[in-house]
C-alpha cells in the first residue's frame, strides 16, 4: 500500500507540474485534462510493464538468493565445526 501511495504521489506531482500552467480558473481546461490523462496513462502503462517483468524475473531472483543463503549457511556450519574440533584438541 505504501509503494502504491508513493507511486500515485509521484505521478500526480509530475503530471501536475507538466500539465497545469496557470491558476487563473478553478476549473481545469480541456487541454490540461487531456495532458493529465495522457501523462498519467503513460506512467500507469509503464508501471504495468515493469510489474509484468518483475513477476517474470522474481522467481529466479528468489531462487538465486536462496542458493546464496544456503551456501553461506553451509560455510558457516563448516567453520563452526572446524572451530569446535580445534577447541576440543
C-alpha positions as CSV (number, residue, x, y, z in Angstrom):
1,X,0.0,0.0,0.0
2,X,2.9,2.3,0.9
3,X,4.5,1.8,-2.5
4,X,1.2,2.4,-4.3
5,X,0.8,5.7,-2.5
6,X,4.3,6.7,-3.3
7,X,3.8,5.9,-7.0
8,X,0.5,7.8,-7.0
9,X,2.1,10.8,-5.4
10,X,5.0,10.8,-7.9
11,X,2.6,10.5,-10.9
12,X,0.4,13.3,-9.5
13,X,3.3,15.6,-8.9
14,X,4.9,15.0,-12.2
15,X,1.8,15.3,-14.3
16,X,0.6,18.4,-12.3
17,X,3.9,20.2,-12.9
18,X,3.9,19.2,-16.6
19,X,0.2,19.9,-17.4
20,X,-1.1,22.7,-15.1
21,X,0.3,26.1,-16.2
22,X,-2.0,28.6,-14.6
23,X,-4.3,29.1,-11.6
24,X,-6.5,31.7,-13.2
25,X,-9.5,29.5,-13.1
26,X,-10.9,27.0,-10.6
27,X,-11.7,24.6,-13.4
28,X,-9.2,22.7,-15.5
29,X,-9.1,23.5,-19.2
30,X,-9.7,20.8,-21.8
31,X,-6.0,20.9,-22.7
32,X,-5.0,20.4,-19.1
33,X,-7.4,17.5,-18.7
34,X,-6.1,15.8,-21.9
35,X,-2.5,16.4,-20.8
36,X,-3.1,14.8,-17.4
37,X,-4.9,11.8,-18.9
38,X,-2.0,11.2,-21.3
39,X,0.6,11.8,-18.7
40,X,-0.9,9.5,-16.1
41,X,-1.8,6.9,-18.7
42,X,1.8,6.7,-19.8
43,X,3.0,6.3,-16.2
44,X,0.4,3.6,-15.4
45,X,1.2,1.7,-18.6
46,X,4.9,1.8,-17.8
47,X,4.3,0.7,-14.3
48,X,2.3,-2.3,-15.6
49,X,5.1,-3.3,-17.9
50,X,7.6,-3.1,-15.1
51,X,5.4,-5.2,-12.8
52,X,5.0,-7.8,-15.6
53,X,8.7,-8.1,-15.9
54,X,9.2,-8.2,-12.2
55,X,6.7,-11.0,-11.8
56,X,8.6,-13.0,-14.5
57,X,12.0,-12.3,-13.0
58,X,11.2,-12.5,-9.3
59,X,11.2,-16.4,-9.0
60,X,14.7,-16.6,-10.5
61,X,15.9,-13.8,-8.1
62,X,14.4,-15.6,-5.1
63,X,15.9,-18.9,-6.2
64,X,19.4,-17.3,-6.6
65,X,19.0,-15.7,-3.2
66,X,18.1,-19.0,-1.5
67,X,21.1,-20.7,-3.2
68,X,23.4,-18.0,-1.9
69,X,21.9,-18.2,1.6
70,X,22.3,-22.0,1.6
71,X,25.9,-21.7,0.6
72,X,26.6,-19.1,3.2
73,X,24.8,-21.2,5.8
74,X,26.8,-24.3,4.8
75,X,30.1,-22.3,5.0
76,X,29.2,-21.0,8.5
77,X,28.3,-24.5,9.7
78,X,31.7,-25.8,8.3
79,X,33.5,-23.0,10.0
80,X,31.7,-23.7,13.3
81,X,32.6,-27.4,13.1
82,X,36.2,-26.6,12.5
83,X,36.3,-24.2,15.4
84,X,34.7,-26.8,17.7
85,X,37.1,-29.5,16.6
86,X,40.1,-27.1,17.2
87,X,38.8,-26.2,20.7
88,X,38.5,-29.9,21.6
89,X,42.1,-30.6,20.8
